[in-house]
Amino acid sequence: MRLSRDATPPVLIATAVQMAVALTMASIQVAAPSIARSLGVEVGWLGPFVALCYAVAMLVSLRAGTLVLRHGAIRGAQACLLAAGSAALLFATGWPPAMLLSALGYGVALGLSVPAGSQLIARHAHSRELSLAMSLGQSGMTIGRLATGLVVPGLVLLGDWTGTLIAWAVLAAGLALALERWRPVLDPGSTKFHKPGRRGLVEPLAMIRDNPELRRLSFAAIVFASAQLSLVVYLVAYMHEVAGLTLVVAGLAFAAAQTAGLANRFLLGGLAMASGRPRLVLSLLGFAMAAALAGAATLSPGWPTAMVLLGAAILGSVAMSWNGLLFAEVVRAAGIRNAATATGAVSFVTFIGLATGPGSFGLLLALGHGYATGFLVFAALVAVAGAVVLPAPRVAREAA
């Protein structure tokens, strides 16, 4: 289950770009207490700031396909890196107006990263290896966030948060410069791939409306994303409050879930490639996610700690590994030529899921329902999404 020589450089580039973006943005979240102390503000500012970043990303994702097709995927990746680096520098000034403006840069980077990487991978990966290539290429954000959690606290203690952000900005700029040598090789001018649409923000949404396969995949993207982020937001609190774990052990469970999700991306991408049935693998993953969420609803204080940690790993492995498989199916449904536009459109609806999922879960809690009810509701929705993307049964050819 190895990638071809043609697919390897695009996958590495897409992964590296997402990692750099994650480092610049996740560092703010990890260093939030230090930032709040140095500025004399409350940590509560972080939520609205991140929400603003994602609001900008939603709008950018609708325009990203046109930009990538017009200027090329490498140029899109470079713009993504420069936007993230500029945002980090603005935030590092500590001046409130500049920090607020940095949300625009982060939003541009988030909105461009998936369409640019997807178009680059789709152009060079063979059809059979597309699921594995996209699973690897879409793992950069997760790897970057994990690296941030491991590295940034130490960097903040050794220096300060401003120096850390400046360092990541320099790294992003250096990577953008390094990509220039790959542009003639991986992204030469071609009317086959560089033919942008003329309907602006309407075109990507119209593509979803007019393509039944993209409609089904978009529904799954909203549901899977809402379930995943709800799990990310509430998993530690759930294990602390319901299972009675200490915050340290609950944090270990969260780390186990993230790590298992990352590892399973690679395994499922390879399975989809080896089986030749990527859509079936995606559908079965949805059913497995539903079963895991339903199982999480049975958590009780009597569970052994080892079992809770194992359960968190299993839950994370299925709830945090769908991205690459789904976006590979988006590329197949839309065609290589429309990869950037289609993935930008599905990124838009994915952001909707990310925005509404935790809020819906929190609303259930506010109405007096327990965590178990929230997990069961999302388990039902995810099961429906798994059924929606289930491939049509193969019909045997009649004998002549």
C-alpha positions in Angstrom: 0.0 0.0 0.0 2.6 2.5 -1.2 1.9 5.7 -3.0 3.2 6.1 -6.6 6.2 8.3 -7.3 3.8 10.8 -9.0 1.6 11.1 -5.9 4.2 11.3 -3.2 5.4 14.9 -3.6 1.9 16.4 -3.8 0.8 14.5 -0.7 3.9 15.6 1.2 3.3 19.2 0.2 -0.4 19.2 1.1 0.5 17.7 4.5 3.3 20.1 5.2 1.1 23.1 4.3 -1.7 22.0 6.6 0.9 21.4 9.4 2.3 24.9 9.1 -1.2 26.4 9.2 -2.1 24.3 12.3 1.1 25.4 14.1 0.4 29.1 13.5 -3.2 28.9 14.7 -3.2 26.1 17.3 -0.3 27.8 19.1 -2.8 30.6 20.0 -5.2 28.1 21.6 -2.4 26.2 23.5 -0.8 29.4 24.7 -4.2 31.1 25.5 -3.6 31.3 29.3 -0.2 33.0 28.8 -1.6 35.4 26.2 -4.5 36.3 28.4 -2.2 37.0 31.4 0.2 39.1 29.4 -2.6 41.2 27.9 -4.7 41.4 31.1 -7.8 39.8 29.5 -9.9 36.8 30.1 -9.4 33.5 28.2 -13.0 33.7 27.0 -11.8 35.9 24.1 -10.6 32.7 22.4 -14.0 31.3 21.5 -15.2 34.3 19.5 -11.8 34.7 17.9 -11.8 31.1 16.6 -15.4 31.5 15.5 -14.4 34.6 13.4 -11.6 32.6 11.8 -13.9 29.9 10.7 -16.6 32.4 9.5 -14.0 33.9 7.2 -12.9 30.4 6.1 -16.4 29.5 5.1 -16.6 32.4 2.7 -13.1 31.8 1.4 -13.8 28.1 0.7 -16.6 29.1 -1.7 -14.1 31.2 -3.7 -11.1 29.0 -3.3 -11.8 26.7 -6.2 -11.9 29.6 -8.7 -8.6 31.0 -7.2 -6.8 27.7 -7.3 -7.9 26.9 -10.9 -6.9 30.4 -12.1 -3.5 30.6 -10.4 -2.6 27.0 -9.7 -2.6 24.7 -6.7 1.0 25.6 -5.7 0.1 29.3 -5.8 -2.9 28.5 -3.7 -0.7 26.6 -1.2 1.8 29.5 -1.1 -1.0 32.0 -0.5 -2.3 29.8 2.3 1.1 29.8 3.9 1.7 33.5 3.6 -1.8 34.2 4.9 -1.2 32.1 8.0 2.3 33.5 8.5 1.0 37.1 8.2 -1.8 36.3 10.6 0.7 35.0 13.2 2.8 38.1 12.9 -0.2 40.4 13.3 -1.3 38.4 16.4 2.2 38.5 17.8 2.1 42.3 17.9 -0.3 42.1 20.9 -2.2 45.2 19.6 -5.9 44.4 19.7 -6.8 45.8 16.3 -4.0 43.8 14.6 -4.9 40.7 16.6 -8.5 41.0 15.4 -7.3 41.5 11.8 -5.3 38.3 12.0 -8.6 36.4 12.0 -8.9 37.3 8.3 -5.5 35.8 7.5 -6.2 32.6 9.5 -9.6 32.3 7.7 -8.0 32.6 4.3 -5.4 29.9 5.2 -8.1 27.6 6.5 -10.4 28.1 3.5 -7.7 27.6 0.9 -5.8 24.7 2.4 -8.2 21.9 1.5 -9.0 23.0 -2.1 -5.4 23.7 -3.0 -4.1 20.4 -1.5 -7.0 18.4 -3.0 -6.5 19.8 -6.5 -2.8 19.1 -6.3 -3.3 15.5 -5.2 -6.1 14.9 -7.6 -4.0 16.0 -10.5 -1.1 13.6 -9.8 -2.5 10.6 -7.8 -3.8 7.6 -9.7 -7.5 6.9 -9.2 -7.0 3.7 -7.2 -4.7 5.4 -4.7 -6.8 8.6 -4.3 -8.3 7.5 -1.0 -4.9 6.8 0.6 -3.4 10.0 -0.9 -6.2 12.2 0.4 -6.2 10.5 3.8 -2.5 11.3 4.1 -2.8 14.8 2.7 -5.7 15.7 5.0 -3.8 14.6 8.1 -1.6 17.7 8.3 -4.0 19.7 10.5 -4.2 16.8 13.0 -0.4 16.3 13.0 0.2 20.0 13.4 -2.2 20.3 16.4 -0.6 17.3 18.1 2.9 18.8 17.5 1.6 22.1 18.9 0.4 20.5 22.1 3.8 18.8 22.6 6.1 21.7 21.6 4.4 25.0 22.3 4.1 24.8 26.1 7.9 24.3 26.4 8.6 27.1 23.9 6.3 29.5 25.8 8.2 28.7 29.0 11.6 29.1 27.4 10.7 32.3 25.6 7.3 33.8 25.2 4.2 33.3 23.0 5.1 36.2 20.6 8.5 34.6 19.8 6.7 31.3 19.1 4.3 32.9 16.7 7.1 34.7 14.9 9.0 31.5 14.5 6.0 29.7 12.9 5.5 32.7 10.6 9.1 32.4 9.4 8.6 28.7 8.9 5.5 29.3 6.8 7.3 31.9 4.7 10.2 29.6 4.2 8.0 26.7 3.1 6.1 29.0 0.7 9.5 30.0 -0.9 10.6 26.3 -1.1 7.4 25.4 -3.0 8.4 27.7 -5.8 10.8 25.1 -7.2 8.0 22.6 -7.4 5.6 24.8 -9.3 6.9 24.1 -12.9 6.9 20.4 -12.2 3.6 19.9 -10.3 1.6 22.8 -11.5 2.4 23.9 -15.0 -0.1 26.0 -16.9 -2.9 23.9 -18.5 -6.3 24.9 -19.8 -7.4 21.4 -18.8 -7.0 22.3 -15.1 -7.0 26.1 -15.1 -10.4 27.0 -16.3 -12.2 28.8 -13.5 -16.0 29.3 -13.5 -17.7 32.7 -13.8 -20.4 32.4 -11.2 -18.4 33.4 -8.2 -19.7 32.2 -4.8 -22.8 30.6 -6.5 -20.9 28.1 -8.6 -19.7 25.7 -5.8 -23.1 25.5 -4.2 -24.7 24.9 -7.6 -22.3 22.1 -8.1 -23.6 20.4 -5.0 -27.2 21.1 -5.9 -26.8 19.6 -9.4 -24.8 16.5 -8.5 -26.7 13.8 -6.4 -23.4 12.2 -5.3 -22.1 15.5 -4.0 -25.4 16.1 -2.2 -25.1 12.8 -0.4 -21.4 13.4 0.5 -22.2 17.0 1.7 -24.8 15.7 4.1 -22.4 13.1 5.4 -19.7 15.9 5.8 -22.0 18.0 7.9 -23.0 15.2 10.1 -19.6 13.6 10.5 -18.0 17.0 11.2 -20.6 18.0 13.8 -20.2 14.7 15.6 -16.4 14.9 15.5 -16.1 18.4 16.9 -18.8 17.7 19.5 -16.6 14.8 20.7 -13.5 16.9 20.7 -15.2 19.7 22.7 -17.0 17.5 25.3 -14.9 14.3 25.6 -12.7 15.5 28.5 -15.6 17.0 30.4 -17.7 13.8 29.9 -15.0 11.5 31.2 -14.2 13.8 34.1 -17.8 14.4 35.2 -19.4 11.0 34.3 -16.6 8.5 34.6 -14.9 10.3 37.5 -11.5 10.5 35.9 -9.1 13.1 37.0 -8.5 15.9 34.4 -5.0 14.5 33.8 -6.3 11.0 33.0 -9.2 12.5 30.9 -6.6 14.5 29.0 -4.7 11.3 28.3 -7.9 9.8 27.0 -8.3 12.7 24.7 -4.8 12.4 23.4 -5.4 8.6 22.8 -8.5 9.5 20.8 -6.6 12.0 18.6 -3.7 9.6 18.1 -5.9 6.7 17.2 -7.9 8.9 14.8 -4.7 9.9 13.0 -3.4 6.3 12.7 -6.7 5.1 11.5 -6.7 7.6 8.6 -3.7 5.8 7.2 -5.2 2.4 7.8 -8.5 3.2 6.2 -6.9 4.9 3.3 -4.8 1.8 2.6 -7.9 -0.4 3.0 -9.9 1.6 0.6 -7.0 1.5 -1.9 -6.5 -2.3 -1.5 -10.2 -3.2 -1.6 -11.1 -1.0 -4.5 -14.4 -0.2 -2.7 -13.6 3.3 -1.1 -17.3 4.3 -0.9 -18.1 1.1 1.0 -15.2 1.7 3.4 -16.6 5.3 4.0 -20.1 4.0 4.7 -18.9 1.3 7.0 -16.8 3.8 8.9 -20.0 5.9 9.4 -21.8 2.8 10.9 -18.7 2.1 13.1 -18.8 5.7 14.3 -22.5 5.5 15.2 -21.8 2.3 17.1 -18.9 3.8 19.0 -21.0 6.9 19.9 -23.8 4.7 21.1 -21.3 2.7 23.2 -19.9 6.0 24.7 -23.4 6.7 26.0 -23.1 3.7 28.3 -20.1 5.1 30.2 -20.5 5.0 34.0 -18.4 5.6 37.1 -17.8 1.9 37.6 -15.8 1.5 34.4 -12.1 0.6 34.9 -9.7 3.4 33.8 -8.0 1.1 31.3 -11.4 0.4 29.7 -12.2 4.1 29.5 -8.9 4.8 27.8 -9.4 1.9 25.3 -12.9 3.1 24.6 -11.7 6.7 23.9 -9.1 5.3 21.5 -11.7 3.3 19.7 -14.1 6.2 19.6 -11.4 8.6 18.3 -10.2 6.0 15.7 -13.6 6.0 13.9 -14.8 9.6 14.7 -11.7 11.4 13.6 -10.6 9.5 10.4 -13.3 10.2 7.8 -11.9 13.4 6.2 -9.6 11.9 3.6 -12.0 9.2 2.5 -14.8 11.6 2.1 -12.9 14.2 0.2 -11.5 11.5 -2.1 -15.1 10.6 -2.9 -15.9 14.3 -3.5 -13.0 14.4 -6.1 -14.3 11.2 -7.8 -17.9 12.6 -7.9 -16.9 16.0 -9.3 -14.0 14.9 -11.5 -10.3 15.9 -11.3 -11.0 19.1 -13.3 -13.4 20.3 -10.6 -11.5 19.0 -7.6 -10.7 22.4 -6.1 -14.2 23.9 -6.6 -16.0 20.8 -5.3 -13.8 20.3 -2.2 -14.1 24.0 -1.5 -17.9 23.7 -1.6 -17.9 20.6 0.7 -15.4 22.4 3.0 -18.1 25.1 3.3 -20.7 22.7 4.4 -18.2 21.0 6.7 -17.6 24.3 8.4 -21.4 24.4 9.0 -21.2 21.1 10.7 -18.3 22.3 12.8 -20.2 25.4 13.8 -23.5 23.7 14.6 -22.4 20.4 16.2 -21.0 21.5 19.5 -23.8 24.1 19.8 -26.5 21.5 19.3 -24.8 19.2 21.8 -24.5 22.0 24.3 -28.2 22.9 23.8 -29.2 19.4 24.7 -27.2 19.7 27.9 -28.7 23.1 28.7 -32.2 21.6 28.3 -31.4 19.1 31.0 -30.5 16.1 28.9 -27.3 14.2 29.9 -24.2 13.6 27.8 -25.6 10.1 27.0 -28.6 11.6 25.2 -26.3 13.8 23.1 -24.1 10.9 22.1 -27.2 8.8 21.2 -28.7 11.6 19.1 -25.4 12.0 17.1 -25.1 8.2 16.8 -28.5 8.2 15.1 -27.6 11.0 12.7 -24.2 9.4 11.9 -25.9 6.1 11.1 -28.2 7.9 8.7 -25.2 9.5 7.0 -23.5 6.1 6.7 -26.6 4.8 5.0 -26.8 7.8 2.7 -23.3 7.3 1.3 -23.7 3.5 1.0 -22.8 2.6 -2.6 -25.3 1.0 -4.8 -25.1 -2.8 -5.0 -23.1 -4.2 -7.9 -25.3 -5.9 -10.4 -23.9 -9.0 -11.9 -23.7 -9.1 -15.7 -26.2 -11.3 -17.3 -24.8 -14.2 -19.2 -24.7 -13.6 -23.0 
